[in-house]
């Protein structure tokens, strides 16, 4: 057991899409009572060997998914009916039947609450909620590091030939020409950035990036890919080029740039990495079970990577067109015909797949988004931003299955009890990975900064 101690697409933010994908990216039950509390060594500490974090970019509606309010007025409860789950007395929306049947095998948090009104995954990945929307459109060297970067900094689970920290299917903001803050190394250094895969999603119809932003019939299809080699450069030529550069760089030994370049070469020359990204090794039946859409393929790829040895894999749901959860318009059609079917299918497939492979005891899966949605339906049949209430799903290593933690008021607007912050989520993930959540790392000024930003482990959801 390891114990680490330390010192033209637009989202609603209105920015224009531009392509920035380049070869440079390759271097970069019933309610359980209780409250979040400080970590206690032992027990579940260090039980997880890897983490899969599914980030639902845009802010998934909690009231239309896992915290419905069927007795609320129509303008609050919305259009969907509810169905029973595997836990008596707990109901979900009618459009997640597979997850409803599996609630006894995962944990639901209904009281994720904070003040960071932004689609940047900064709070999700770091636990810090003091940023602001436009400032975090572009990641900065002074940003707080993401959880995966912190794990790399502490040397948790690094493996030669395979990236320990991966972001799929591309960096957050890729379809808008942004590099949204959250997953990067920040003041720890760019050598702790994740490996970002690339993707080129396709559709079965012509789309207009703006007109089809809320079109529930448009579905991005694709598979994450290893960063591409430029031109006609072969693997052998790449290896020869590395030898030449190594000779030239003798005087630059130990520099961050050299380390980043070596990591990039190692990745592209690694049989383990190429094998992990070879989706053709999976059966057609399993690929169909996850779904051939970009999210389903990315989720299956995440399982392949942690099975091969990666420690921290993030899947970010952003895609050109409508691959987001920012449902200001057409909320109910978007959820019913596109977003909820792919979430229900892929997450339940991942749960079943990890169990079948004997990986549940060593893999932690977390599903969450940047915020929830406003309880009252707007004039465009949508729901606007709402940070005061949202959900998270967790299962796998150290998580108590069949747990429903926290409850909201009659309109799903505010927690009635046990509010959970992004810092609490990060502290719990660190704890399960064997990183003391009260650890500190030096920021860009050398000042020790807590990695969980005041968050505490949510002990009642742990076994």
N, C-alpha and C positions, 0 to 999 in steps of 0.2 A: 504494500500500500504506500503510495507516494503522498508525502505531506510537504507542500511548498509554502515557505514563509518568505515574505518580501519586504523590502523597504518601499418635321413639323408636327410632332405629336405634342399635346399639352396636357399635363396634369392640371389640377385646379390652381396650381401656383402660376400658370399662365406662361411658362417658358417654352421656347421653340425647340423642336428636335433637331439635332444634327449628329452625324455619325462621327464617333471618336474611337472606334475599335481599331487598334494598331498592334503591331508586334510588340510594342513596349509594355503591354499589359501582362506579358508572360513573366515579367520580373517582379511584379508587384504581389349510490350508496347513501347516503344521506349527508347532510351538512356536517362537516367535521369541525368542531369548535377549536378555537385557538388563534393565536396571532403570530406574525412573523417575529422571530427572536434570533439572537446571536447564534453563530455556529458553535456546535459542540463537537469536538474531535471524537472519532470513533463512530460506530453505527454505520451510517451510509457514507461517511466521509471517504472519498476516493473510489466509490463503487463503480462509477462510469469510466470507461476507457475511451469513449468517443461521444460526440454530440452532433445531432442533426437539428438545426434550427430552421424552421420553415417560416419565413417572414412574409406576411400577407400585406404587401405594399398597398397603401391607399386608405386603410382603415376599414376592416370588416365590420358589418353591422352585427352587434351582439344580440339585439332584440329580435332580429330575423333569423337567428341561428341557434345559439345555445342558451339564451336567457329570454325566451318568449314570455309575453305578458298577455295571455288570452282573455283576461277579464278587463283589460284596459280599454278605453275608448278607441274607436276605429282608427282615428288619426294617429294613435300611438301604437296599437298592436299591429297595424299593417294588414296585408292581404293574405298571409299564410296561416294555415292551420297548424296544429301541433300533434305530435305522436308520442307515445310512451317510450321510455328507454329501458335498458336492462336494470336500472335502479328504480324501484317503486317510488312513485310520487314525483319523479324528475321527468320533465318533458322537453323535447327539442322541436325545432321546426320540422315540418313534414318532409322537407327536401334533403335531409341527411339521414336516411334510414339505416345505412350501414354503420355509421358511427353511433346512432342511437342503440343499436343492438350490441355494441361493444363498449358501452360506458362502464361496465364492470371491469374493464381491462385498462382503462386510462383514467387520468385525473382531469377535472374541469375546474378552472378558477374563473369565477364570475365577477370579480371585483378588481380587475386591473385598472388602476386610476392614477392620473398624473396631470401635469399642466403643459406638456410640450406639444403644442398644436402644429405639427409639422409632419410631412411625409418622408423626411429623411430618416433612415433607420438608426439615427444617432442614439436615441434613448434605448431602443431595443437592443443594440449591440454593446452599449457601454454602461447603461444604467444611469447616465447623467441626463437630467431633465432641465438644465439651466441654459440650453442653447436657444437659438431662435431660427425661424423658418429659413429666411433668405441667406442668413450667414452660413447655414449648413448645406446649401446647395452644392458647394464645392469643398471637398475635404481639405484641411489645412494641416501643416506640420505641427501646429500647436493644439490640435484636437486631442481629446482623450482617446486612448486606444480601444479597439474592439476586444471582446472577450477572447477571440481566437488569437489575436496578437499578443495579449497578456499571457496566454497559455504558452505560446512560442517563446516569449521573453523568459519565462520561468523554466523552459526546457521540458514542458509536458508533452510526452508522446511524439517526439520528432522521429522521423523515419527516413533513412537514406533512400533516395530514388523515388519517393512519393511525397507530395506536399502534405504537411501536417495540417494546413489551414487552407480551405478552398471555398470560393464563392461561386455559386451557380445561378443562372446560366451565363451571367456577365456581371460587371460591376453595377451597383445600384445607380440608376440615372442614365444607363447606356443608351436608351432609346430617345433621350432628350438632350444628349450632349452634356450631361452633368456627371460629376463624380460625387454623389451625395455622401455626406459624412456618416460614419458608423463603423464600417468593417476594417478600416485602415489601422496602421501602426501608430499614427499620430506622433506624439512627442517621444515615443519609444524608438522611432526610426522606421523608414520605409522598408528596411529589411524584414520587418515583421508583418508587412502587408500580406493578405491572402494571395493565393494563386487564383486569378480570375479566369474562368473558362470563357469562351466566346460562343455566340449563337447567331443564327440568321433565321428567325421564325418566318414561316410561310402560312398562307391562307388559301382556302379553296375558292376564293373570289377576289375580285379587285376591291381594294379598300381605299377610302379617303381617311387619312390619319385623324383629321379633325371631326368630320361628320360621323365617323364610325367609333368615336371614343366611347360611346355608351351603347353600342350596337351589340345586343346579346347573341346575335347569330354569327359573329366573327370570332373565330377561335384560333389562336396562334399555335402552330404545330412545329416541332423541332426538337433537336437533341443537343445538349451542351457538348462543345468540342474543346480539345486541347488548343491552346493558342497556336495560330498558324505560323509556319515558316514563311519567310518572304521570298518571292520569286520562285526560282527552280532549285533552291538550296536543298541538297539531300542530307540525310542523316550523317553519312560519311564525311561530306564536305563541312557540315557543321562541327563535327568532332575535330577535323583538321583545323578549322578556323579557331576553335577553342585553344588548340595547342599553340598556334601562332600568337593569339592574344595573351596567353599565359606568359610567353617569352617577353612580349612587349611590356607587360605589366609587372615585371619583377620589382620595380621600384614602388609600386602601388599596393603592395601586399597589405592585407588587413583593412583596406578601405571598405566603406559600406557599398560603394558602387561595384567593386570587385565581387563582394559577397553576393550581391543581387544577381550579377551576371552569371556567376557560377551556379546559383540556384536555378536560373533559367535554363542553362545548358543541361544541368543534371536532369531537370524535368523532361525536356524534349528528347533526351537520349535514354530515358529510363524505360526499360521494358515493363516495369510494374505500372508506371503511369499510363503508358499506351494501352496496356491490358485493361486497366480499370476503366478507361474511357471507351473501350470497345463494346458498345451496346449490343452488337450482333452476337455476343456470347450468351445473351439472355434468351430464353424461349419466347416465342411469339405469344404464348398464353400469358406469361407473366407480364410482358410489355403491355398487352391489352388490359390486363388487370389494373396496372398503374394508370393507364391511359397514354395515348400517343401524343397528347397535347404537350406543350413545352413544360408545364408544371409537373405533369405525371412523369415525363422522361427525366426531368431534373431530380425529382424525388427518388426515382429508381437509381439514378446515377449517384446520389448521395449515399444510398445504401451500399452500392458497389465500392465507393471510396472508403467508407468506414470499415467495411469488411476487409479491404486490402490494407488498411493500416492508418488512414488519415484520422486525425483527432477531432477536428472541428470543421464541419461542413455547413455552410449557410446556403439556403435556397431562397432567392428573392423573386417575388412573383411578377415584377414589372415586365411588360413587353409592349411593343408598339401596338397601336390600336387600343383594344379594350382589356389588355392583360393586367388589370389593376382592380382594387376594391374601393376606389374612390367614387362611390355611387351617389353623387349629387343629383343625377338624373336617372330615370329608368331603373331604380333600385330593384324592384321586384322581378322584372324580367331578367335583368343581369344576374341576379342571384338564382332564380329558378332554373334558367335555361343554360347557364354557363358556370358561374363561380361555385355554387354549392355542389353541383354534380362532380366537378373535377376535384374539389376538396374532399368530398365524401369518399370518392373512389380512391384517390391516391393515398390519403392518410390511413384509411382502413386497410389498403393493400400493404402499406409499409408496416403497420402493426402486425398483420398476419405473417408477412414475410420474415420479419425479425424473429418472431416466435418460432416459425418453422425452421429457421437456421440456427436456433439456439443463441441468438444475439441480444435478447431482451435484457438479460442481466448485466450486460456490459455497455449497452447503447442507450443514451438518453435522447428522447425526441421532444422538442418543444415547438408548438405552433402558436404564433401570436402575430399581431399587427401593430401598426403605429398608434392606433386609437380605435374607439368604437364609433358609432353613428348616433346622431341626435334622435331622441325618442320620437319627436313629432315629425310626421311626414310633410315634406314641403310641397309647393304648388307644382313641381315637376315630377311628382311621384318618386322623389328621391329623399335621401336623408343626408344632412350636412354633418360637418365634423363634430365630434364629441369625445373629449379626452377623459371625462370624469368616470366613465365606466366602459369596460371592454372585457374580453375573455382571453384565456390561454388554455391550451390543451397540453398535457405532459404525459408521457409514458416511458416505461423502460427502467433503466438502472436506478434503483433507490426510490422510485415513485410508488406511493400507495395506490393501487388500482381501485376503481370504484369510488373515488373521493370527489365530492362536490364542495369546493371551498368558497365561502363568502356568499352573500346574497345582496341584491339590490332592491330599491324601493319599488312601488307598484308600477312605475313607468320606466324602470330600468335606467333611471337617470343618475342615481348616486348610490354608492355602497351603503347598505344598512349596517354592515359589520365587516371587519377584516379587510380593509383596503390593501391592495398589493401594488407596490411601485415597481417600475422597471429595475430599480436598484435591488429590490427584493428578489426579482427574477434572476438577475445576474449573480447575486450572492448565493442563491440556491444552486445554480448551474456550476459556479466555481466550487462550492462545497462538494457536490457530487463528483467533480473531476479531481478532487484532492488538492485544490488550491484554497488556502485559507482566505475567505472573503474579506477579512479585515487587513489583508496585506496592503502594502503601499508600493508604488513605483515612482521614480523621479520624473517630474514633469519637465518641460523645456527650460525651466529656470533652476532645476535641481531640487525643487521642493517636493517632499514626499506627498503623494496623493493616493487616497484610498481607491482601490480598484472597483469597489461596489458603490461608491458615492453615497454612503450612509445606509445602504440596504442591508437587510438581515435575512438569514435563511428562513424559509417558510417550513418550519419543522413539522407541522401537522399533516402535510401532504407526503411526508417521507415515511418509509416503512420502518 
